[in-house]
Amino acid sequence: MKSCQCYLFRPPSIMSVSSWVCLLPLILYTCAAEGAKPSSPQNVSVLSLNTNYTLTWDWDYNSSDTLAVSFTTEFIPKFRLSSKRVIVWKRACVESQRRSCDLTSFNLHYLSFFILRVRANVNGSHSDWVQKMFCPDTDADLGPPSKVDLGPAGGDLDVFISDPLTSTNTSMRPLQEDLYYHILYWEKSEDTQVLRTRSVNSSANMLTLSGLKSWTWYCVSIQTCYDFYNKYSSFTKPLCMQTQGTLPWWQITLYFLASLLVFFVLMLSVLCGSFWCYKTVKYTLYPPIHLPKHFQEYLDDSPSSDVPRLLTPDSESELLCEVTICPEPLVLEVHQPPPEALQEPHPDLEPDIRHSRQDSGGSNDSGIYSTGGSSGLRPFPSLSCEGGRASCQDIYDPMQVKMRDMTPGIRSQLITDEGVVDMSV
């Protein structure tokens, strides 16, 4: 805080005392305004990581009667301060109430030196500027790898490293060509006090960690280094992976037996599930509940029932009918021979010869024959389901009556002593 110095000159003789009384308040106000100048920011520093830059500072709020304080930040390349041209500072943050200012968006050249400055503003009054020189190449911190991946390579581990990134998501290697990686790896263990770490340095983005145990978990952590300005980043979060190798015979046998057991359990589950589904469907569509016996007998004996059954002797009589086979009725024709044939029989013919003439079909030797015999066809039988055996007798009785009613002269003309009448039936 600068003291205010007010110089009072001896007034001319022409001025009266009353004039000095009027000018005194103005003089006192000017001195008070110079004495109320705010304090400057303190602890000015730059927080930087790769190409991200932020200017920060502190300020004592007790040094002012009001909290309505703001800050203004400006910067300029250092080489322009020695230029004969008019110096023009570029403002980054104007009247900001925050105690920090982000300079990342201004793309400060990584190898240049810059002068940064900040001041406080309180009720129109400004504090003195506080300056800070900054060079990203020397002052900016180096960040860890942006990404780390592990991959098994038999009994070894492959490590894949991605370079640190700038604010525009590009690699930092063009800005720091000599950067390399410090890799720590160790065998994973629950007891962190007995960890035995091993390290290796590599500038490549891919390397293989060899000499590891098979089927063992290893953890890896990586740090970015730049020796020219002694820049070392923080280590990445440990990443762990198990190595591989040749399986011993007992593990192969164990896996085989386990697979068989799983297959057996799976097939058994499938069979049991299928059987359960079958039983469920069967009991649903065909329940094992039977009807009462008298209902079942009624349904089985019903004519409309579809249940097949055998006929028994106790079945109803209307279901049976008697079948009788009867010959077809014959129509007899009687021919009366001429009287001279009856009166003059041939002496040389024997009775059996007369019978043979009947078979030969001669018309002169037959007396009575049927039309059916001359056709040479056997009569067809007729079936009757009514009347039983009486139907056949009823058919022949009218024929006997017809023959009895024929001309009685036939009997008188027959030769009784020969004993045979030609007849074809």
C-alpha positions as CSV (number, residue, x, y, z in Angstrom):
1,M,0.0,0.0,0.0
2,K,1.6,3.3,-1.1
3,S,1.3,6.3,1.2
4,C,-0.4,9.4,-0.1
5,Q,1.7,12.6,-0.2
6,C,-0.1,15.9,-0.5
7,Y,1.9,19.0,-1.1
8,L,0.3,22.3,0.0
9,F,1.7,25.4,-1.5
10,R,1.6,28.8,0.0
11,P,-1.5,30.5,-1.3
12,P,-1.2,33.8,-3.1
13,S,-2.0,36.8,-1.1
14,I,-5.0,37.6,-3.2
15,M,-6.8,34.4,-2.2
16,S,-8.9,34.6,0.9
17,V,-9.3,32.1,3.6
18,S,-12.7,31.2,2.4
19,S,-11.3,29.9,-0.9
20,W,-9.0,27.5,0.9
21,V,-11.9,26.1,2.9
22,C,-13.7,25.2,-0.3
23,L,-10.7,23.3,-1.8
24,L,-9.9,21.3,1.3
25,P,-12.5,18.5,0.8
26,L,-11.4,17.9,-2.8
27,I,-7.8,17.5,-1.7
28,L,-8.7,15.1,1.1
29,Y,-10.8,12.9,-1.3
30,T,-8.0,12.7,-3.8
31,C,-5.5,11.5,-1.1
32,A,-8.1,9.0,0.2
33,A,-8.6,7.5,-3.3
34,E,-4.9,7.0,-3.8
35,G,-4.7,5.3,-0.4
36,A,-7.6,2.8,-1.2
37,K,-5.7,0.9,-4.0
38,P,-6.4,-3.0,-3.7
39,S,-3.8,-5.5,-2.9
40,S,-2.2,-7.6,-5.7
41,P,-2.8,-11.4,-6.3
42,Q,-0.3,-13.7,-4.6
43,N,1.3,-17.1,-5.2
44,V,0.8,-16.9,-9.0
45,S,1.7,-20.2,-10.7
46,V,0.9,-22.3,-13.8
47,L,-0.8,-25.7,-13.6
48,S,0.2,-27.5,-16.8
49,L,0.0,-31.1,-18.1
50,N,1.2,-31.8,-21.7
51,T,-0.4,-28.8,-23.5
52,N,-3.1,-27.9,-21.0
53,Y,-2.2,-24.7,-19.1
54,T,-4.0,-22.9,-16.3
55,L,-2.8,-19.8,-14.5
56,T,-3.8,-19.8,-10.8
57,W,-3.3,-17.3,-7.9
58,D,-4.4,-16.5,-4.3
59,W,-5.8,-13.2,-3.0
60,D,-6.4,-11.9,0.5
61,Y,-10.1,-11.0,0.8
62,N,-9.5,-9.3,4.3
63,S,-7.5,-6.6,2.7
64,S,-10.6,-5.0,1.2
65,D,-13.8,-3.9,2.7
66,T,-15.8,-5.5,-0.2
67,L,-16.0,-8.9,-1.7
68,A,-16.9,-7.6,-5.2
69,V,-13.4,-8.3,-6.6
70,S,-12.5,-9.5,-10.1
71,F,-9.3,-10.3,-11.9
72,T,-7.8,-9.6,-15.4
73,T,-5.2,-11.9,-17.0
74,E,-3.0,-11.1,-19.9
75,F,-0.1,-12.7,-21.7
76,I,2.6,-11.9,-24.4
77,P,5.5,-13.7,-25.9
78,K,8.7,-12.7,-24.2
79,F,10.6,-11.7,-27.3
80,R,8.1,-9.0,-28.1
81,L,9.0,-7.1,-24.9
82,S,12.3,-6.2,-26.5
83,S,10.7,-5.0,-29.7
84,K,10.7,-1.4,-30.6
85,R,7.1,-1.6,-31.6
86,V,4.2,-0.8,-29.4
87,I,3.8,-3.7,-26.9
88,V,0.3,-5.1,-27.1
89,W,-0.8,-7.6,-24.4
90,K,-3.3,-10.2,-25.3
91,R,-6.1,-10.6,-22.7
92,A,-7.1,-14.1,-21.7
93,C,-9.6,-13.4,-18.9
94,V,-11.3,-10.0,-18.2
95,E,-13.0,-9.1,-15.0
96,S,-13.4,-12.7,-14.0
97,Q,-14.3,-13.5,-10.4
98,R,-12.5,-16.9,-10.5
99,R,-9.0,-17.2,-9.2
100,S,-7.8,-19.1,-12.2
101,C,-7.6,-18.6,-16.0
102,D,-7.4,-21.3,-18.6
103,L,-4.9,-20.6,-21.4
104,T,-5.2,-23.9,-23.2
105,S,-7.4,-22.5,-26.0
106,F,-4.7,-20.0,-27.0
107,N,-2.4,-22.7,-28.3
108,L,0.8,-21.4,-26.7
109,H,3.8,-22.6,-28.7
110,Y,5.4,-25.5,-26.8
111,L,9.0,-24.2,-27.2
112,S,8.4,-20.5,-26.6
113,F,8.7,-18.3,-23.5
114,F,5.6,-16.3,-22.4
115,I,5.1,-13.5,-19.8
116,L,1.8,-14.0,-17.9
117,R,0.4,-11.3,-15.7
118,V,-2.7,-10.8,-13.5
119,R,-4.2,-8.0,-11.4
120,A,-7.2,-7.5,-9.1
121,N,-10.1,-5.0,-9.6
122,V,-12.1,-3.6,-6.8
123,N,-14.8,-0.9,-7.3
124,G,-12.9,0.5,-10.4
125,S,-9.6,0.5,-8.7
126,H,-6.8,-1.8,-10.0
127,S,-4.0,-3.5,-8.2
128,D,-0.5,-3.7,-9.5
129,W,0.3,-6.4,-12.1
130,V,1.9,-9.6,-11.0
131,Q,3.9,-11.3,-13.7
132,K,5.0,-14.9,-14.3
133,M,7.3,-16.3,-17.0
134,F,6.3,-19.6,-18.4
135,C,7.8,-22.0,-21.0
136,P,5.8,-25.2,-21.8
137,D,8.9,-27.1,-22.8
138,T,10.6,-26.6,-19.5
139,D,7.7,-26.0,-17.1
140,A,4.8,-28.1,-18.4
141,D,4.4,-31.5,-16.7
142,L,4.4,-34.7,-18.7
143,G,1.4,-36.9,-18.5
144,P,1.3,-40.8,-18.3
145,P,0.5,-43.0,-21.3
146,S,-3.1,-42.4,-22.4
147,K,-3.8,-46.1,-22.6
148,V,-2.2,-49.4,-21.7
149,D,-3.2,-52.9,-22.8
150,L,-1.9,-56.4,-22.0
151,G,-2.1,-59.5,-24.2
152,P,-1.0,-63.1,-23.4
153,A,1.9,-64.5,-25.6
154,G,2.2,-68.1,-24.3
155,G,4.2,-67.8,-21.1
156,D,5.0,-64.1,-21.8
157,L,3.0,-60.9,-21.8
158,D,2.7,-58.4,-24.6
159,V,2.4,-54.7,-23.5
160,F,0.8,-52.1,-25.8
161,I,1.4,-48.5,-24.8
162,S,-0.4,-45.4,-26.3
163,D,1.5,-42.1,-26.2
164,P,0.4,-39.2,-24.0
165,L,-2.1,-36.9,-25.8
166,T,-2.1,-33.1,-26.3
167,S,-5.2,-30.9,-25.8
168,T,-6.1,-31.7,-29.5
169,N,-5.9,-35.5,-28.9
170,T,-2.6,-35.9,-30.8
171,S,0.6,-37.6,-29.6
172,M,3.1,-35.8,-27.5
173,R,6.0,-37.6,-29.2
174,P,6.5,-34.9,-31.9
175,L,6.9,-32.3,-29.0
176,Q,9.0,-34.6,-26.9
177,E,11.0,-36.8,-29.3
178,D,13.2,-38.4,-26.6
179,L,10.5,-39.6,-24.3
180,Y,10.5,-43.2,-23.2
181,Y,8.5,-45.5,-20.8
182,H,9.6,-46.9,-17.5
183,I,7.7,-50.2,-17.0
184,L,7.3,-51.9,-13.6
185,Y,5.8,-55.4,-13.4
186,W,5.5,-57.9,-10.6
187,E,3.8,-61.1,-9.6
188,K,0.4,-60.5,-8.2
189,S,0.2,-61.4,-4.5
190,E,-2.2,-60.7,-1.7
191,D,0.7,-59.7,0.6
192,T,1.8,-56.3,-0.7
193,Q,4.8,-56.1,1.6
194,V,6.7,-58.9,-0.2
195,L,6.2,-57.7,-3.7
196,R,9.3,-58.0,-5.8
197,T,9.1,-55.6,-8.7
198,R,11.1,-55.7,-11.9
199,S,11.5,-52.8,-14.4
200,V,12.4,-52.3,-18.0
201,N,12.7,-49.1,-20.1
202,S,11.5,-48.9,-23.7
203,S,10.8,-46.1,-26.2
204,A,8.6,-48.4,-28.3
205,N,4.9,-48.6,-28.0
206,M,4.9,-52.4,-27.9
207,L,7.2,-54.8,-26.0
208,T,7.1,-58.3,-24.6
209,L,7.8,-59.2,-21.0
210,S,9.7,-62.5,-21.0
211,G,10.9,-64.9,-18.3
212,L,7.5,-65.1,-16.6
213,K,6.0,-68.1,-14.9
214,S,3.2,-70.0,-16.7
215,W,-0.3,-69.7,-15.5
216,T,0.6,-66.8,-13.1
217,W,-0.9,-63.4,-12.6
218,Y,1.3,-60.4,-13.3
219,C,0.6,-56.7,-12.8
220,V,2.1,-53.8,-14.9
221,S,2.3,-50.1,-14.3
222,I,4.0,-47.6,-16.7
223,Q,5.5,-44.1,-16.3
224,T,6.4,-41.6,-19.0
225,C,10.0,-40.1,-18.8
226,Y,11.9,-37.2,-20.5
227,D,15.4,-36.9,-19.1
228,F,16.4,-33.6,-20.8
229,Y,14.3,-31.5,-18.3
230,N,13.9,-34.3,-15.8
231,K,10.3,-34.8,-16.5
232,Y,8.6,-37.9,-15.0
233,S,4.9,-38.5,-15.1
234,S,2.9,-40.4,-12.6
235,F,2.5,-44.2,-12.9
236,T,-0.6,-45.6,-14.5
237,K,-3.1,-47.7,-12.6
238,P,-1.8,-51.3,-12.3
239,L,-3.2,-53.6,-14.9
240,C,-3.1,-57.4,-14.3
241,M,-3.3,-60.5,-16.5
242,Q,-2.6,-64.2,-16.3
243,T,0.1,-65.8,-18.4
244,Q,-0.5,-69.0,-20.4
245,G,1.4,-72.2,-20.9
246,T,1.2,-76.0,-21.6
247,L,-1.5,-77.7,-19.6
248,P,-0.4,-80.7,-17.4
249,W,-1.9,-84.1,-18.0
250,W,-3.9,-84.1,-14.8
251,Q,-5.7,-80.8,-15.8
252,I,-6.5,-82.3,-19.2
253,T,-8.0,-85.4,-17.6
254,L,-9.9,-83.3,-15.1
255,Y,-11.4,-81.1,-17.8
256,F,-12.4,-84.2,-19.8
257,L,-14.2,-85.8,-16.9
258,A,-15.8,-82.5,-16.0
259,S,-17.1,-82.2,-19.6
260,L,-18.5,-85.7,-19.5
261,L,-20.2,-85.0,-16.3
262,V,-21.8,-81.8,-17.6
263,F,-22.9,-83.7,-20.8
264,F,-24.4,-86.5,-18.8
265,V,-26.3,-84.1,-16.5
266,L,-27.5,-82.2,-19.5
267,M,-28.8,-85.3,-21.3
268,L,-30.4,-86.6,-18.2
269,S,-32.2,-83.2,-17.7
270,V,-33.4,-83.3,-21.3
271,L,-34.7,-86.9,-21.0
272,C,-36.4,-86.2,-17.7
273,G,-37.9,-83.0,-19.1
274,S,-39.2,-84.9,-22.2
275,F,-40.7,-87.6,-20.0
276,W,-42.4,-85.0,-17.8
277,C,-43.8,-83.2,-20.8
278,Y,-45.1,-86.5,-22.2
279,K,-46.8,-87.5,-18.9
280,T,-48.3,-84.0,-18.5
281,V,-49.8,-84.1,-22.0
282,K,-51.0,-87.6,-21.5
283,Y,-52.7,-86.9,-18.2
284,T,-54.2,-83.7,-19.6
285,L,-55.7,-85.3,-22.8
286,Y,-56.3,-88.8,-21.4
287,P,-56.9,-88.4,-17.6
288,P,-56.8,-91.7,-15.6
289,I,-60.2,-91.1,-14.1
290,H,-62.7,-93.9,-15.2
291,L,-66.5,-93.6,-15.4
292,P,-68.6,-95.6,-13.0
293,K,-69.2,-99.2,-14.0
294,H,-72.9,-98.9,-14.9
295,F,-72.2,-95.8,-17.1
296,Q,-69.4,-97.7,-18.9
297,E,-71.7,-100.8,-19.5
298,Y,-74.5,-98.5,-20.8
299,L,-72.2,-96.8,-23.3
300,D,-70.6,-100.1,-24.4
301,D,-74.1,-101.7,-25.0
302,S,-75.5,-98.7,-26.8
303,P,-76.0,-99.3,-30.6
304,S,-74.2,-96.0,-31.3
305,S,-71.2,-97.0,-29.4
306,D,-67.9,-97.2,-31.3
307,V,-66.4,-99.8,-28.9
308,P,-65.9,-103.1,-30.8
309,R,-67.3,-106.3,-29.1
310,L,-67.9,-110.0,-29.8
311,L,-71.3,-111.5,-30.2
312,T,-72.3,-113.9,-27.4
313,P,-75.0,-116.5,-27.2
314,D,-76.9,-114.2,-24.9
315,S,-77.1,-111.5,-27.6
316,E,-80.5,-110.3,-28.8
317,S,-82.2,-112.6,-31.3
318,E,-83.0,-109.8,-33.7
319,L,-79.4,-109.5,-34.5
320,L,-79.4,-113.0,-35.9
321,C,-81.2,-114.5,-39.0
322,E,-81.4,-118.1,-40.3
323,V,-80.1,-118.7,-43.7
324,T,-81.7,-121.5,-45.8
325,I,-80.3,-122.6,-49.3
326,C,-83.1,-123.8,-51.6
327,P,-82.9,-124.9,-55.3
328,E,-84.6,-122.9,-57.9
329,P,-88.2,-124.2,-58.6
330,L,-88.4,-126.2,-61.8
331,V,-91.1,-125.9,-64.4
332,L,-91.9,-129.3,-65.8
333,E,-93.2,-129.9,-69.3
334,V,-95.0,-133.1,-70.2
335,H,-95.1,-134.3,-73.8
336,Q,-97.5,-137.0,-74.7
337,P,-96.1,-139.5,-77.2
338,P,-98.1,-140.6,-80.2
339,P,-100.3,-143.6,-79.7
340,E,-98.5,-145.8,-82.1
341,A,-95.2,-145.3,-80.2
342,L,-96.9,-146.4,-77.0
343,Q,-98.5,-149.4,-78.7
344,E,-95.4,-150.7,-80.5
345,P,-92.5,-150.6,-78.2
346,H,-89.1,-151.6,-79.6
347,P,-88.3,-155.1,-78.5
348,D,-84.5,-154.8,-78.7
349,L,-84.2,-151.8,-76.3
350,E,-83.5,-152.5,-72.7
351,P,-84.6,-150.3,-69.9
352,D,-81.1,-149.0,-69.2
353,I,-80.8,-148.0,-72.9
354,R,-83.9,-145.9,-72.5
355,H,-82.2,-144.2,-69.6
356,S,-79.1,-143.5,-71.7
357,R,-81.2,-141.8,-74.3
358,Q,-82.3,-139.4,-71.7
359,D,-78.6,-138.3,-71.2
360,S,-77.9,-138.2,-74.9
361,G,-80.7,-135.6,-75.3
362,G,-82.8,-137.6,-77.8
363,S,-86.3,-136.2,-78.1
364,N,-88.0,-139.3,-79.4
365,D,-87.3,-141.4,-76.3
366,S,-88.2,-138.8,-73.7
367,G,-91.6,-138.6,-72.3
368,I,-91.5,-135.8,-69.7
369,Y,-88.5,-133.4,-69.4
370,S,-87.7,-130.0,-68.0
371,T,-86.6,-126.9,-69.9
372,G,-83.7,-126.5,-67.4
373,G,-82.2,-129.8,-68.5
374,S,-82.1,-128.9,-72.2
375,S,-80.2,-125.7,-71.5
376,G,-77.4,-127.5,-69.7
377,L,-77.2,-124.9,-66.9
378,R,-77.5,-125.7,-63.2
379,P,-80.3,-123.9,-61.4
380,F,-79.2,-121.0,-59.0
381,P,-80.1,-121.4,-55.3
382,S,-82.3,-118.9,-53.6
383,L,-81.8,-117.5,-50.1
384,S,-84.5,-116.8,-47.7
385,C,-84.2,-115.4,-44.1
386,E,-87.9,-115.7,-43.2
387,G,-89.9,-118.8,-42.8
388,G,-87.1,-121.3,-42.1
389,R,-87.2,-124.7,-43.7
390,A,-90.9,-124.4,-44.6
391,S,-90.0,-122.0,-47.5
392,C,-88.5,-124.8,-49.6
393,Q,-91.5,-127.1,-49.0
394,D,-93.9,-124.3,-49.9
395,I,-92.1,-123.9,-53.2
396,Y,-92.4,-127.6,-54.2
397,D,-96.0,-128.1,-53.1
398,P,-97.6,-126.1,-55.9
399,M,-95.5,-128.1,-58.4
400,Q,-96.9,-131.3,-57.1
401,V,-100.3,-129.9,-57.3
402,K,-99.7,-128.9,-60.9
403,M,-98.5,-132.3,-61.9
404,R,-101.5,-133.9,-60.2
405,D,-103.8,-131.7,-62.1
406,M,-102.4,-132.6,-65.5
407,T,-104.5,-134.7,-68.0
408,P,-105.3,-138.0,-66.4
409,G,-104.9,-139.7,-69.8
410,I,-101.2,-139.8,-69.4
411,R,-101.4,-142.5,-66.8
412,S,-103.6,-144.7,-69.0
413,Q,-101.2,-144.4,-71.9
414,L,-98.0,-145.2,-70.0
415,I,-96.7,-148.7,-70.2
416,T,-96.7,-149.9,-66.6
417,D,-95.0,-153.2,-67.3
418,E,-91.9,-151.5,-68.5
419,G,-91.8,-149.5,-65.2
420,V,-89.9,-146.5,-66.6
421,V,-91.2,-143.2,-67.8
422,D,-88.7,-140.9,-69.6
423,M,-88.5,-137.7,-67.6
424,S,-85.9,-135.0,-67.4
425,V,-85.6,-132.9,-64.3
